[in-house]
Amino acid sequence: MSGPLCLTTSRVLKPHCNRKQWGCSMPVTEEDVENVVALAKLEFSAEEKKRLIAQLNRILDYFAKLKELDTTDVPPTSHVLPLKNIFREDKVAPSLSQQEALANAPDQWMGYFKVPKVIE
């Protein structure tokens, strides 16, 4: 499957169904939300579905506004601010011996930390 995905009524995600080529002027319908709800195996009340439809339509309206902007001279970015790697260089340094690391352990077994079982 290639390209962006859109919701369809066949209860599967299909390749982009051309919602006005990303302008998404077609509103999200209750059928779209029910499709996603079924795929995600979720349950929503009628009120929650209405709220979700309104929120998704506001998001799509915002994308439609962004589509109007001329971004031909804007380079692709992953962050809005220029970031630099602030990590220090790795340096080899002496570390604790096994005995030193286990010195304050409340319980140990055969040179390992012993912790209570948390998964049955």
C-alpha positions, 0 to 999 in steps of 0.5 A, a space after each residue: 500500500 503506498 501513499 497517504 491513507 484515507 478512511 473508507 466505509 469498507 472497514 479497511 484503510 485504503 490508499 488515499 481516496 482523494 479528499 480533494 488532494 489533501 485539501 480534505 474539503 470532505 468532512 469526516 462523517 459518523 461512518 468514518 468514525 465508526 470505521 476507525 472505532 471498529 478497527 481500533 476495537 474501541 467503544 464511544 458513546 454517541 456524544 463522544 462520536 459527535 465530539 470526535 467528528 467535530 475535532 477531526 473536522 477542525 483538524 482537517 480545516 486547519 490542514 486545508 488552510 496550511 495547504 494554501 501557503 506557498 512553501 516552495 522556498 521552505 526547506 523540510 525540517 524536523 524541528 521549528 528551532 535549529 537544534 544541536 547535539 548537546 551530548 558530550 563525547 563518550 569517554 572510557 572511564 573506570 566503572 564499579 566492580 561487580 562487588 561494589 555495584 552489589 554492595 548496597 543491594 538489599 538482596 542478591 543472588 549469584 552476582 546479580 541483583 535479586 528483585 521480587 517477581 512482578 510477572 506471573 
